Amino acid sequence: MHLHSIRLTQFRNYEAESIVFHPGFNVLTGANGMGKTNILDAVYYLCLGKSYFSAGDKFVVRHGSEFFRLEGTFRESGNPEKVVIKSLPGNRKEIEVNGKKLERIGDLVGRYGCVIISPDDIHLMLEGSEERRNFINNTIVQTDTLYLDNLLLYTQLLKRRNSLLKTFADGHTFDPLLLDTVSESMAAPSVFIHNKRQELVRMLSPVFNQCYGAISGSAEQVGITYQSQLENRDLITLFADTLAKDRLLARTTAGIHRDDLVFTMDGEPLKAFASQGQLKSFVLSLKLAQYSIMQSVSGRDPILLLDDIFDKLDHSRVQHLLALLHGGGYGQVFITDTEASRMKTIMDQVVGDYHMFEVSKGNVSEKSSDPQPE
């Protein structure tokens, strides 16, 4: 499965642009701020129905416009599938697949697998637990529709429980039966989500260690541990233990929405001891492990998006990473980089068959191409 072509209209800094891609490697070069990353974000958007880099659709609409539209044609075994996503600010976005309107974004998620690696992912290692939960969720939802259903249900019930706690606090009242009704409804989705997250980390850990060893030369021992309050107590017991605190703070302080991943290097917390180079290798290994798990579970090759990950790496390290990707059973790969001549030299040496594009102020021109059969 690969993305054959894309058409952007009023998306980020693109007024109107159409691009035909290589089914294997695609390299987008140009100075910073020209729109390379925006192409990757458009590909990601077509796969998951949302931006990777922005919290809402209003931030992806081109400045001065009232709407945006994305159109992509995916191909698998020669059979095309056209995805159209259009949105007006303040209105619900519309998603169509082969002319049929989808009822919800969840019907798109998982249809076209996608993994993105970006410099911003360093926050995954260093910032709050929400980033790491998003990584877990993003991995599982693309291969398990029931997980998405349970996650949406839990989130909806959590908002309801928090609303009740705030109402009780503001009105100096308390209705334990009403609160218990919502709390008990959260138990089943909690168990499902917890079990799936445990399963993912069990699958992810050995693959991640293998990837890190291949990239770093096994210079350090790394680890991932899943941390959850549900490890030793069920949700109802957990809520009972934290009820006084929940009422005082007017929000739910315990549950799977507090889960986390603990990253270590040589037995120590990653963020406290890792260098910038080690953090970059850690992120790359984690995302490649994510790709491998999705590929194994779904039986299909996700699209791999690499945003500026070769920055500040020497020629030999870039060559090594590209050789790993080229020979590692990956599907369609998109790469952005500021150094066109360097990338062309290395791509010619390592890959051979690819498309290279130059991006300048929202315009994309193809610089090298090997014709592919329709």
C-alpha positions in Angstrom: 0.0 0.0 0.0 1.3 3.4 -0.9 0.2 7.0 -1.5 0.3 7.5 -5.2 -0.6 11.2 -5.3 -1.8 14.1 -3.2 -3.5 17.4 -3.9 -3.5 20.2 -1.4 -5.8 23.2 -1.5 -5.5 26.0 1.1 -3.5 23.7 3.4 -1.0 25.5 5.6 1.3 27.4 3.2 0.0 25.7 0.0 -2.6 27.5 -2.1 -2.9 24.6 -4.6 -0.4 21.9 -5.3 -0.4 18.4 -6.8 2.3 15.8 -6.4 2.8 12.3 -7.7 5.0 10.2 -5.4 7.3 7.2 -5.8 6.0 4.0 -4.2 9.3 3.6 -2.4 11.5 6.6 -1.4 10.6 10.2 -1.7 12.9 13.0 -0.6 11.8 16.6 -0.2 14.5 19.2 0.1 14.6 23.0 0.6 15.4 25.6 3.2 13.6 25.7 6.5 10.1 27.3 6.5 9.5 26.5 2.8 6.8 23.8 3.4 8.6 20.4 3.5 7.1 19.4 6.9 3.7 20.6 5.7 3.7 17.9 3.0 4.4 15.2 5.6 1.6 16.6 7.8 -0.8 16.4 4.8 0.2 12.7 4.3 -0.3 12.1 8.0 -3.7 13.9 7.9 -4.9 11.7 5.0 -4.0 8.6 7.1 -5.4 9.6 10.5 -7.8 12.4 9.9 -5.9 15.0 11.9 -2.7 16.9 11.9 0.4 15.6 13.7 1.8 19.1 14.5 -1.4 21.1 15.3 -4.1 20.7 17.9 -7.0 21.9 15.7 -8.0 22.3 12.1 -8.0 26.1 12.4 -4.2 26.0 12.5 -3.8 24.1 9.2 -6.0 26.4 7.1 -3.8 28.6 4.9 -3.6 32.2 6.2 -6.4 34.3 4.7 -8.5 31.3 3.6 -11.8 29.9 5.1 -11.3 26.2 4.3 -8.8 23.6 3.4 -9.1 20.4 1.2 -6.8 17.4 0.9 -7.2 14.7 -1.7 -5.0 11.6 -1.8 -5.0 8.4 -4.0 -3.7 5.3 -2.3 -2.9 2.2 -4.2 -2.6 -1.4 -3.1 -2.0 -4.1 -5.7 -2.9 -1.5 -8.3 -6.3 -0.8 -6.9 -6.8 2.9 -6.2 -8.7 4.4 -3.2 -9.3 8.1 -3.2 -9.5 9.9 0.2 -10.9 13.5 0.4 -10.8 15.5 3.6 -12.3 19.0 3.7 -13.0 21.4 6.5 -14.5 24.7 7.3 -13.3 26.4 10.5 -15.9 25.8 13.2 -17.6 23.0 11.3 -17.2 19.3 11.5 -14.7 18.1 8.9 -15.9 15.8 6.1 -14.0 12.7 5.1 -14.8 10.6 2.0 -13.3 7.4 0.8 -14.1 6.6 -2.9 -16.9 9.1 -2.8 -18.6 7.6 0.3 -18.8 9.9 3.3 -17.5 8.4 6.6 -19.6 8.8 9.7 -16.6 9.4 12.0 -12.9 9.9 11.9 -12.4 6.5 13.5 -13.6 4.8 10.3 -10.5 6.2 8.6 -8.0 5.4 11.3 -6.2 2.2 10.6 -7.1 2.0 6.9 -3.7 3.5 6.0 -1.0 3.0 8.6 1.4 5.8 9.2 4.4 6.4 11.4 6.1 9.8 11.7 9.5 10.7 13.2 10.1 14.4 13.9 12.5 16.5 15.9 9.5 17.4 18.1 9.4 13.8 19.2 12.1 14.6 21.7 9.3 15.9 23.9 8.1 12.3 24.0 11.1 11.6 26.2 11.3 14.8 28.2 7.9 16.3 28.7 4.7 15.1 30.5 3.1 11.7 30.4 0.4 12.8 27.9 2.9 12.7 25.1 3.9 9.1 25.9 0.2 8.0 26.3 -0.4 9.5 22.9 2.4 7.4 21.5 0.8 4.3 22.9 -2.7 5.2 21.7 -1.5 6.2 18.3 0.2 2.8 17.8 -2.8 0.7 19.0 -5.7 2.6 17.3 -4.1 2.0 13.9 -4.4 -1.8 14.3 -7.4 -2.2 16.7 -10.7 -0.5 16.2 -12.1 -1.8 19.5 -9.3 0.0 21.3 -10.3 3.3 19.7 -14.0 2.6 20.7 -13.0 1.9 24.3 -10.7 4.9 24.5 -13.4 7.2 23.2 -15.9 5.8 25.7 -13.5 6.2 28.6 -12.6 9.7 27.6 -16.3 10.6 27.4 -17.1 9.1 30.8 -14.0 10.8 32.3 -15.3 14.2 31.2 -18.7 13.3 32.7 -17.1 12.3 36.0 -15.0 15.5 36.1 -18.0 17.6 35.3 -19.9 16.0 38.2 -17.1 16.6 40.6 -16.9 20.2 39.6 -20.7 20.6 40.0 -20.5 19.1 43.4 -17.7 21.3 44.5 -19.3 24.5 43.1 -22.6 23.7 44.7 -21.3 22.3 48.0 -23.3 19.1 47.3 -22.5 15.5 46.8 -24.5 12.6 45.2 -22.5 9.4 45.7 -24.9 7.2 43.7 -24.7 9.4 40.6 -20.9 9.5 40.8 -20.8 5.7 41.3 -22.9 5.2 38.2 -20.4 7.0 36.0 -17.4 5.4 37.8 -18.7 1.9 37.4 -19.3 2.5 33.7 -15.6 3.4 33.3 -14.4 0.0 34.7 -14.9 -2.1 31.6 -13.1 0.2 29.1 -10.3 0.7 31.6 -9.6 -3.0 31.8 -9.6 -3.3 28.0 -7.3 -0.4 27.5 -5.0 -1.4 30.3 -4.6 -5.0 28.9 -4.0 -3.7 25.3 -1.3 -1.3 26.6 0.4 -4.0 28.5 0.4 -6.2 25.5 1.8 -3.5 23.3 4.8 -2.8 25.6 5.5 -6.5 25.9 5.7 -6.7 22.1 7.5 -3.4 21.7 10.4 -3.8 24.2 12.4 -6.6 22.4 11.9 -4.9 18.9 12.9 -1.6 20.4 16.1 -3.0 21.9 17.0 -4.6 18.6 16.5 -1.3 16.7 18.5 0.6 19.3 21.3 -1.9 19.1 21.4 -1.7 15.3 21.5 2.2 15.3 23.8 2.8 18.2 26.0 -0.3 18.0 24.7 -1.6 21.4 26.6 1.2 23.2 24.0 1.4 26.0 21.3 -0.8 27.5 17.9 0.7 27.1 14.5 -0.2 28.5 10.8 0.6 28.4 8.4 0.0 31.3 4.6 0.5 31.3 3.5 2.3 34.5 -0.2 2.1 35.5 -2.2 2.6 38.7 -4.3 -0.3 37.6 -1.4 -2.7 38.0 -2.3 -3.5 41.6 -5.8 -2.2 42.0 -9.0 -2.3 40.0 -10.5 1.0 39.0 -13.4 1.0 41.5 -11.0 0.4 44.4 -8.7 3.1 43.0 -11.6 5.6 42.8 -12.7 4.8 46.4 -9.1 5.4 47.6 -8.9 8.8 45.9 -12.4 10.0 46.4 -11.5 12.6 49.1 -8.8 14.0 46.9 -11.0 14.0 43.8 -13.7 15.9 45.6 -11.2 18.4 46.9 -9.6 19.0 43.5 -12.9 18.6 41.6 -11.3 16.2 39.0 -10.5 12.6 38.6 -6.9 12.1 39.9 -6.5 8.4 39.2 -7.1 6.0 36.3 -5.7 4.9 33.0 -5.5 8.6 31.9 -2.5 8.8 34.2 -0.6 5.9 32.7 2.9 6.4 31.6 6.0 4.9 29.9 9.2 4.9 31.8 12.3 5.1 29.6 15.7 4.1 30.9 19.3 4.0 29.7 21.8 1.7 31.6 19.2 1.5 34.4 18.9 5.2 34.9 16.1 7.6 33.9 16.6 8.6 30.2 15.9 12.3 30.5 18.4 12.7 33.4 21.4 11.1 31.7 21.1 10.8 28.0 22.9 13.1 25.6 21.2 14.7 22.6 22.6 12.1 20.3 21.4 9.3 22.5 17.9 10.9 22.8 17.7 11.1 19.0 18.8 7.4 18.6 16.2 6.5 21.3 13.4 8.3 19.5 14.3 6.8 16.1 14.5 3.3 17.6 11.2 3.7 19.4 9.4 4.9 16.2 11.0 2.2 14.1 9.8 -0.4 16.6 6.3 1.2 16.5 6.5 0.7 12.7 7.5 -2.9 13.0 4.7 -3.8 15.5 2.1 -2.1 13.3 3.5 -3.9 10.2 3.4 -7.3 12.1 -0.1 -6.9 13.5 -1.7 -5.5 10.4 0.2 -7.5 7.8 0.7 -4.3 5.8 3.5 -1.7 5.4 2.7 1.6 7.1 3.9 4.8 5.4 7.0 6.1 7.1 7.5 9.9 7.4 11.0 11.2 8.4 11.0 14.9 9.1 14.5 16.4 9.3 15.9 13.5 11.3 19.3 13.6 9.5 20.0 17.2 10.7 23.5 17.4 12.3 24.4 13.8 11.4 27.5 13.1 9.5 27.6 11.6 6.0 28.4 8.1 7.2 25.6 8.0 9.8 23.0 9.2 7.3 24.2 6.6 4.9 24.0 3.9 7.5 20.4 4.8 8.5 19.3 5.0 4.9 20.8 1.6 4.3 18.9 0.2 7.3 15.7 1.6 5.9 16.3 0.5 2.4 17.1 -3.1 3.3 14.8 -3.4 6.3 11.5 -4.3 4.7 9.9 -0.8 4.9 7.3 0.3 2.5 6.8 3.9 1.3 9.2 6.4 2.9 9.1 10.2 2.9 12.2 12.2 4.0 12.7 15.9 4.4 16.1 17.5 4.5 17.8 20.9 3.9 20.8 19.5 2.1 19.8 18.6 -1.4 23.2 17.7 -2.8 24.1 15.6 0.2 20.8 13.7 0.0 21.1 13.1 -3.7 24.6 11.7 -3.4 23.6 9.3 -0.6 20.3 8.3 -2.2 22.1 7.5 -5.5 24.6 5.4 -3.6 22.2 3.6 -1.2 18.7 3.5 -2.7 19.1 4.2 -6.5 15.4 4.3 -7.3 13.6 7.3 -5.8 11.9 10.6 -6.4 13.4 13.9 -5.2 11.5 17.1 -4.9 12.5 20.7 -4.2 10.2 22.7 -2.0 10.2 26.5 -2.1 7.6 28.8 -0.6 4.7 26.4 -1.0 5.7 25.2 -4.4 7.0 21.7 -5.2 9.0 20.7 -8.2 10.4 17.3 -9.0 14.2 17.2 -9.4 14.7 13.5 -10.2 12.4 10.7 -11.1 12.3 7.1 -12.2 9.1 6.3 -14.0 6.9 3.8 -12.3 4.2 1.6 -13.8 0.6 2.8 -13.2 
